[in-house]
Amino acid sequence: MTKTTRAYTNIALIKYWGKKDTKLKIPYTNSLSLTLDKFYTDTKTEIIDKDSDEIHLNGKLLNDNESKRITNYLDFIRKNYGFSEHLSVKSINHVPTSAGFASSASGFAALAASINQTMNLNLDNKHLSILARNGSGSASRSIYGGFVEWIAGDNNKNSYAIPIEEHPNIDLSLLSVVISQDMKKVSSTSGMEISVKTSPFYSNWVTLVSSEINEIKQAIAKKDVEKIGELSEHNAMSMHALTLSANPSFTYFAPETLVVVQLIKELRSKGIFAYATIDAGPNVKVICTKESAPIVQKYIKNNLPTVTTVVANIGNGIQYI
C-alpha cells in the first residue's frame, strides 16, 4: 500500500530569472531557497487498469483540459522511466492562494516523490529533484528542507537541487504579505523570456547571482541573519530591475508593493529586523526573526489593513505520511 507523500513550498532567497531550456526547465543561473513549514501538498498515486490517468485535486476529478499539465508530465515520466501503466493521482493542496505562494513547487515535488514510491523507481534525492524539476523548476528545491541550492546545469542530468543545510539552527521566519490574488498580466515564463532577450543588464544579473549565492552560503554557515536578509532583498530588487529595463518595460509591482517595501525600511530604521523579497508578482515576503515577525505583521496591518498576512517558519523536505 502506497503512502501519502508530502512536500512543502519554498521561497527563493537568491532567485533564478530566465531559462536556457524552457522544455527541460533549466535556468541560466543557480538559485538558493528556504523551504517553509506552513504550506504543503499531499499526494497519493496508485496504478489503475485504465487507458488514461485520473487526476484528482482537492477532491475534484479534473477534466482533460484542467489536468493537461499533469498528464503531460506523467507521459514524460512514462517515456523516460520505463513504465506504461496509467495512474490515479489524488492531491490535496494546503497552499491557499490567499497565502501568496505558488503551489507548483510543493505540488510537483510531492507528485514526483509519490510516483517514485508507487512505481518503485528507487530514485535517490538527487534524481528525485531532477524528476520534480521536469514538472516545475522550483519543485526541484522542495525535495529538501531548510536551505537548498538548485544547480543550474545545462542538461537533464546535471540540473538538480542539493541541500545546503536541511535543519538549520537559525532564527528566521517568513511573513507573507498578500496584496493581490489576481492572475498576473505577464506570466513568469513570458517575463523571463522578455528580460533575457531585451534587458541590457541581463549579463550583469548572471554575474551578480553567482556572487550572491557564494555570499549567502557563507552567511548561512555563520548564521548571519542580517547578511542573509540584506542579500535576499538586494537580489529580489535586482531581479525586478530586469523587468523594468526590459523592452517593452513591465513590472509585477502594485502600488501597495512599494508601500510595504517602504514600511519595511521604516521598521529597519527603528532597529526591527525585516527584509523584503518579492517573486514574480505583487506580493511581498518579509524575512524576519521569531521576535520581529509579530511586530512587522502588526505594523503592516496597521498601515495597510486590506492586506492578508501569514507567518511561516523553516520546513522539512519530502515526507511519507
C-alpha positions in Angstrom: 0.0 0.0 0.0 1.4 3.3 -1.0 1.8 6.1 1.5 0.8 9.7 1.0 3.7 11.9 0.1 4.0 15.5 1.5 6.1 18.3 0.0 6.4 21.9 1.3 6.6 25.2 -0.5 9.9 27.1 -0.8 10.9 30.7 -1.2 13.9 31.6 -3.3 16.2 34.0 -1.5 18.6 34.1 -4.4 16.4 33.8 -7.4 16.6 32.5 -10.9 15.1 34.6 -13.7 15.5 33.1 -17.2 15.5 29.6 -18.6 18.2 28.5 -21.1 16.0 25.4 -21.9 12.3 26.0 -21.4 11.3 22.4 -22.2 13.6 20.9 -19.5 13.2 24.0 -17.2 16.9 24.5 -17.0 17.8 28.0 -15.7 20.7 30.3 -16.6 21.8 30.6 -13.0 21.8 28.7 -9.8 19.3 29.7 -7.1 19.1 29.3 -3.3 15.8 28.8 -1.4 14.4 28.2 2.0 11.7 25.5 2.5 8.8 26.6 4.6 6.6 24.7 7.1 3.2 26.3 6.7 2.0 25.2 3.3 2.3 21.9 1.6 0.8 19.4 -0.9 -0.2 15.8 0.0 -0.3 13.4 -2.9 -1.1 9.7 -3.4 -0.7 7.8 -6.6 -1.9 4.3 -7.5 -1.8 2.2 -10.6 -5.2 1.9 -12.4 -6.3 -0.5 -15.1 -7.4 2.2 -17.5 -6.4 3.8 -20.8 -5.8 7.2 -19.2 -4.8 8.8 -16.0 -7.2 10.2 -13.4 -6.2 13.4 -11.7 -8.0 14.5 -8.5 -7.2 17.9 -6.9 -8.8 18.7 -3.6 -11.4 16.0 -4.0 -12.4 17.0 -7.6 -11.8 14.9 -10.7 -10.2 17.2 -13.2 -11.3 17.2 -16.8 -8.8 16.7 -19.7 -8.1 20.5 -20.1 -7.7 21.1 -16.3 -5.3 18.1 -15.9 -3.3 18.6 -19.1 -0.1 19.9 -17.4 -0.1 16.9 -15.1 -1.0 14.3 -17.7 1.8 15.7 -20.0 4.2 15.3 -17.1 3.1 11.7 -16.5 3.6 10.9 -20.2 7.1 12.4 -19.9 7.9 10.1 -16.9 6.5 7.0 -18.6 8.6 7.7 -21.7 11.8 8.4 -19.7 11.5 5.9 -16.8 10.4 2.8 -18.5 6.8 2.0 -17.4 3.5 2.2 -19.3 0.8 2.0 -16.5 -1.7 4.7 -16.0 -2.1 6.3 -12.6 -4.7 7.7 -10.3 -3.3 10.9 -8.7 -5.0 12.3 -5.7 -3.6 15.6 -4.4 -4.8 17.8 -1.6 -3.3 21.3 -1.8 -2.7 23.0 1.5 -1.4 26.1 -0.3 -4.3 28.6 -0.4 -4.0 31.4 -3.0 -4.6 33.7 0.0 -1.2 32.7 1.3 0.7 34.3 -1.6 2.7 31.2 -2.5 2.7 29.3 -5.8 1.7 25.6 -5.3 3.6 24.2 -8.3 6.8 23.6 -6.2 5.1 21.6 -3.5 2.7 20.0 -6.0 5.2 18.6 -8.4 7.7 17.6 -5.7 5.0 15.6 -3.9 3.9 14.1 -7.2 7.4 13.1 -8.2 8.1 11.5 -4.8 4.8 9.7 -4.9 5.4 8.2 -8.4 8.9 7.2 -7.3 7.4 5.2 -4.5 4.4 3.8 -6.4 6.4 2.7 -9.4 9.5 1.5 -7.4 11.8 3.8 -9.4 14.3 3.7 -6.5 15.5 7.3 -7.2 17.7 8.9 -4.6 17.0 12.6 -3.7 19.3 13.9 -6.4 17.4 12.1 -9.2 14.1 12.8 -7.5 15.0 16.5 -7.7 15.6 16.1 -11.4 12.2 14.3 -11.8 10.5 17.1 -9.9 12.2 19.8 -11.9 10.7 18.4 -15.1 7.3 19.3 -13.7 8.2 22.7 -12.2 11.7 24.2 -11.9 11.2 25.3 -8.3 9.9 21.9 -7.3 13.5 20.6 -7.6 14.2 22.6 -4.4 11.2 21.3 -2.4 12.7 17.8 -2.2 14.8 19.1 0.7 14.2 21.1 3.8 15.9 24.2 5.1 18.4 26.0 2.8 18.6 24.4 -0.7 20.7 25.3 -3.8 19.5 24.5 -7.3 22.5 23.8 -9.5 21.5 25.2 -12.9 23.5 22.7 -15.1 22.9 22.5 -18.8 21.1 19.2 -19.4 18.6 16.9 -17.8 21.2 15.0 -15.8 23.1 17.8 -14.2 20.4 20.3 -13.3 19.2 19.4 -9.8 19.0 20.7 -6.2 21.3 19.9 -3.3 20.8 20.6 0.4 22.9 23.3 2.0 21.6 22.9 5.5 18.4 20.9 5.9 17.8 21.5 9.6 19.4 24.9 10.3 19.5 26.1 13.9 18.9 29.7 12.8 16.3 32.3 13.9 14.5 33.0 10.7 10.7 33.3 9.9 8.9 34.5 6.8 6.0 36.8 6.8 3.9 36.7 3.6 2.1 39.9 2.7 -0.7 39.2 0.2 -1.6 42.3 -1.8 -3.4 40.6 -4.7 -4.6 37.1 -5.7 -5.3 38.2 -9.3 -3.7 36.4 -12.2 -0.5 38.1 -13.5 -0.8 40.1 -16.7 2.7 38.9 -17.7 3.4 35.2 -16.8 6.7 34.3 -15.3 7.7 32.4 -18.4 6.9 35.3 -20.7 8.5 37.8 -18.3 11.7 35.8 -18.1 11.9 35.5 -21.9 11.4 39.2 -22.4 14.0 40.1 -19.8 16.6 37.7 -21.1 16.2 38.9 -24.7 15.9 42.7 -24.1 17.3 43.8 -20.7 20.7 45.4 -21.2 21.5 44.3 -17.7 20.9 40.6 -18.0 24.6 39.6 -18.3 25.2 41.6 -15.1 22.4 39.6 -13.4 24.0 36.3 -14.2 27.3 37.6 -12.6 25.5 39.0 -9.6 23.7 35.8 -8.8 26.9 33.8 -8.9 28.5 36.2 -6.4 25.4 36.4 -4.1 25.0 32.6 -4.0 28.5 32.3 -2.6 28.0 35.2 -0.1 24.7 33.9 1.2 26.1 30.3 1.7 28.9 31.9 3.8 26.2 33.9 5.8 24.2 30.7 6.4 27.3 28.9 7.7 27.9 31.8 10.1 24.2 32.1 11.0 24.5 35.7 10.0 20.8 36.6 9.6 21.5 40.2 8.9 23.6 39.3 5.8 21.0 36.7 4.7 18.4 39.4 4.8 20.5 42.0 3.0 21.5 39.7 0.2 17.9 38.4 -0.3 16.5 41.9 -0.5 19.2 43.1 -2.9 18.8 40.1 -5.1 15.0 40.5 -5.4 15.2 44.2 -6.3 17.9 43.3 -8.9 15.6 40.7 -10.4 12.8 43.2 -10.7 15.2 45.8 -12.3 15.4 43.3 -15.2 11.6 43.7 -15.8 11.8 47.5 -15.6 14.7 47.6 -18.0 13.2 45.2 -20.5 11.7 46.3 -23.8 8.8 46.7 -23.5 9.2 47.6 -19.9 6.9 45.9 -17.4 6.6 45.3 -13.6 4.9 42.9 -11.3 4.7 45.5 -8.5 1.4 47.0 -7.4 1.3 50.4 -5.7 0.9 48.6 -2.3 4.1 46.6 -3.1 6.2 49.7 -2.8 4.3 50.8 0.3 5.2 47.5 2.0 8.8 47.9 1.0 8.9 51.4 2.4 7.3 50.2 5.7 10.0 47.5 6.0 12.6 50.2 5.6 10.9 52.3 8.3 11.0 49.3 10.6 14.7 48.7 10.0 15.4 52.3 10.7 13.8 51.6 14.2 16.0 48.6 14.8 13.4 46.0 13.8 14.8 43.0 11.8 12.9 42.9 8.5 14.0 42.5 4.8 11.8 42.1 1.7 11.9 39.6 -1.1 9.5 39.6 -4.0 8.8 36.9 -6.6 7.1 37.5 -10.0 4.0 39.1 -8.5 2.9 42.0 -6.3 3.1 40.1 -3.0 5.9 40.7 -0.6 7.6 38.2 1.6 9.3 39.6 4.7 12.4 37.9 6.2 12.0 38.2 9.9 13.2 36.7 13.2 10.7 35.0 15.5 10.8 38.1 17.7 10.4 40.6 14.9 7.7 38.7 12.9 4.7 39.8 15.1 5.9 43.4 15.2 6.3 43.6 11.4 2.9 41.9 10.9 1.2 44.4 13.2 2.9 47.4 11.6 2.0 46.4 8.1 -1.6 45.6 9.0 -2.0 49.0 10.8 -0.8 50.8 7.7 -2.4 48.5 5.1 -5.5 46.9 6.7 -6.6 45.4 3.4 -3.7 43.0 3.0 -3.6 39.4 4.3 -0.5 38.3 6.3 0.7 34.9 7.4 3.9 33.7 9.1 5.8 30.6 8.2 8.9 29.0 9.6 11.7 26.7 8.3 10.2 23.5 6.9 11.2 19.9 6.1 11.9 18.0 2.9 9.8 15.2 1.4 7.8 13.2 4.0 5.9 10.0 3.7 2.7 10.1 5.8 
